[in-house]
Amino acid sequence: MQQGYATFDHTGDLGLEVWAATPRELYAEAAIALMAQIADVGADAPVERAEVSLEGDEPADLLVHWLNSVLLESDLRHVVWTVVQVHRLTPRRIEATLLGTRIDPSRHTLLREVKAVSFHDMALTLDPGRCRCRLVLDL
């Protein structure tokens, strides 16, 4: 199974569906998909780096907490993360490195402001070979 994502309309917000072969790939691809909704930075080489380590109560809680942390780090640093390396993932913990490009409105296309990732209509499947999640982004 290849990894990827697609968006779908959701009343006043934006839905995001992500798929990958493994849970680690799914969490990484979900972060990339989230960033792709904020800005298009093209093929700029990553110059910024952030280390993220956090816990959640269970896999779905961890995924939402993870994506909101990715979003927060992006906002604080004015960066779009374009490379995500998940080093460790358990049902309740993730450790990862984010690499990205500083947002420059004169060179990059700003798409939309994402306020948060919600639990609304969330679905998560972590079956090996068929990992999927469905999320709603609060705009």
DAQUIUR-V889998 format. One record per residue. N is the residue number from 1. RES is the residue in one small letter. PSI is psi in whole degrees, 0 to 359 (* if undefined). D_LAST is the distance of its C-alpha to the last C-alpha in Angstrom with 2 decimals. Layout:
# DAQUIUR-V889998
n=N res=RES psi=PSI d_last=D_LAST
n=N res=RES psi=PSI d_last=D_LAST
This chain:
# DAQUIUR-V889998
n=1 res=m psi=130 d_last=30.09
n=2 res=q psi=161 d_last=28.00
n=3 res=q psi=156 d_last=24.56
n=4 res=g psi=188 d_last=21.51
n=5 res=y psi=162 d_last=18.14
n=6 res=a psi=152 d_last=16.60
n=7 res=t psi=159 d_last=13.31
n=8 res=f psi=152 d_last=13.33
n=9 res=d psi=141 d_last=11.73
n=10 res=h psi=132 d_last=10.47
n=11 res=t psi=103 d_last=10.47
n=12 res=g psi=355 d_last=7.49
n=13 res=d psi=195 d_last=5.42
n=14 res=l psi=131 d_last=7.09
n=15 res=g psi=152 d_last=10.27
n=16 res=l psi=125 d_last=12.31
n=17 res=e psi=132 d_last=16.06
n=18 res=v psi=144 d_last=18.25
n=19 res=w psi=152 d_last=22.05
n=20 res=a psi=169 d_last=24.89
n=21 res=a psi=327 d_last=28.50
n=22 res=t psi=158 d_last=28.32
n=23 res=p psi=319 d_last=26.06
n=24 res=r psi=316 d_last=26.14
n=25 res=e psi=323 d_last=25.12
n=26 res=l psi=313 d_last=22.27
n=27 res=y psi=321 d_last=20.78
n=28 res=a psi=314 d_last=21.30
n=29 res=e psi=324 d_last=19.91
n=30 res=a psi=321 d_last=16.71
n=31 res=a psi=318 d_last=16.20
n=32 res=i psi=316 d_last=17.13
n=33 res=a psi=320 d_last=14.84
n=34 res=l psi=312 d_last=11.79
n=35 res=m psi=327 d_last=13.13
n=36 res=a psi=344 d_last=13.88
n=37 res=q psi=347 d_last=10.28
n=38 res=i psi=313 d_last=10.22
n=39 res=a psi=153 d_last=13.70
n=40 res=d psi=110 d_last=16.97
n=41 res=v psi=10 d_last=19.75
n=42 res=g psi=218 d_last=22.42
n=43 res=a psi=23 d_last=25.36
n=44 res=d psi=137 d_last=25.49
n=45 res=a psi=138 d_last=27.33
n=46 res=p psi=136 d_last=25.62
n=47 res=v psi=349 d_last=27.00
n=48 res=e psi=153 d_last=24.95
n=49 res=r psi=142 d_last=25.36
n=50 res=a psi=140 d_last=24.07
n=51 res=e psi=132 d_last=25.62
n=52 res=v psi=131 d_last=23.62
n=53 res=s psi=121 d_last=25.51
n=54 res=l psi=170 d_last=24.16
n=55 res=e psi=159 d_last=24.94
n=56 res=g psi=169 d_last=23.50
n=57 res=d psi=329 d_last=25.30
n=58 res=e psi=173 d_last=25.22
n=59 res=p psi=318 d_last=23.67
n=60 res=a psi=317 d_last=20.44
n=61 res=d psi=319 d_last=19.92
n=62 res=l psi=317 d_last=20.84
n=63 res=l psi=313 d_last=18.37
n=64 res=v psi=317 d_last=15.33
n=65 res=h psi=317 d_last=16.99
n=66 res=w psi=309 d_last=17.74
n=67 res=l psi=323 d_last=14.32
n=68 res=n psi=328 d_last=12.95
n=69 res=s psi=320 d_last=16.15
n=70 res=v psi=316 d_last=15.67
n=71 res=l psi=315 d_last=12.31
n=72 res=l psi=313 d_last=14.22
n=73 res=e psi=323 d_last=17.20
n=74 res=s psi=313 d_last=15.36
n=75 res=d psi=313 d_last=14.05
n=76 res=l psi=323 d_last=17.51
n=77 res=r psi=355 d_last=19.45
n=78 res=h psi=50 d_last=17.46
n=79 res=v psi=146 d_last=18.06
n=80 res=v psi=119 d_last=16.70
n=81 res=w psi=125 d_last=18.55
n=82 res=t psi=346 d_last=20.48
n=83 res=v psi=129 d_last=23.10
n=84 res=v psi=125 d_last=22.78
n=85 res=q psi=109 d_last=26.07
n=86 res=v psi=113 d_last=26.16
n=87 res=h psi=324 d_last=29.60
n=88 res=r psi=135 d_last=29.79
n=89 res=l psi=124 d_last=27.99
n=90 res=t psi=175 d_last=29.34
n=91 res=p psi=342 d_last=27.85
n=92 res=r psi=6 d_last=27.02
n=93 res=r psi=143 d_last=26.81
n=94 res=i psi=141 d_last=25.37
n=95 res=e psi=126 d_last=26.74
n=96 res=a psi=162 d_last=25.32
n=97 res=t psi=133 d_last=25.40
n=98 res=l psi=133 d_last=22.53
n=99 res=l psi=138 d_last=23.70
n=100 res=g psi=186 d_last=21.82
n=101 res=t psi=135 d_last=21.90
n=102 res=r psi=136 d_last=21.19
n=103 res=i psi=126 d_last=18.73
n=104 res=d psi=102 d_last=20.93
n=105 res=p psi=338 d_last=19.37
n=106 res=s psi=342 d_last=22.89
n=107 res=r psi=337 d_last=23.09
n=108 res=h psi=153 d_last=19.67
n=109 res=t psi=115 d_last=17.13
n=110 res=l psi=130 d_last=13.72
n=111 res=l psi=307 d_last=11.18
n=112 res=r psi=160 d_last=7.56
n=113 res=e psi=124 d_last=6.02
n=114 res=v psi=120 d_last=4.69
n=115 res=k psi=322 d_last=5.41
n=116 res=a psi=164 d_last=7.34
n=117 res=v psi=129 d_last=9.10
n=118 res=s psi=169 d_last=10.49
n=119 res=f psi=353 d_last=13.97
n=120 res=h psi=127 d_last=13.18
n=121 res=d psi=26 d_last=15.24
n=122 res=m psi=141 d_last=15.92
n=123 res=a psi=142 d_last=19.14
n=124 res=l psi=129 d_last=21.13
n=125 res=t psi=126 d_last=24.54
n=126 res=l psi=34 d_last=26.50
n=127 res=d psi=128 d_last=29.69
n=128 res=p psi=132 d_last=31.41
n=129 res=g psi=346 d_last=31.11
n=130 res=r psi=48 d_last=28.31
n=131 res=c psi=135 d_last=25.37
n=132 res=r psi=151 d_last=22.04
n=133 res=c psi=154 d_last=18.72
n=134 res=r psi=125 d_last=16.00
n=135 res=l psi=159 d_last=12.59
n=136 res=v psi=129 d_last=9.27
n=137 res=l psi=126 d_last=6.13
n=138 res=d psi=121 d_last=3.80
n=139 res=l psi=* d_last=0.00
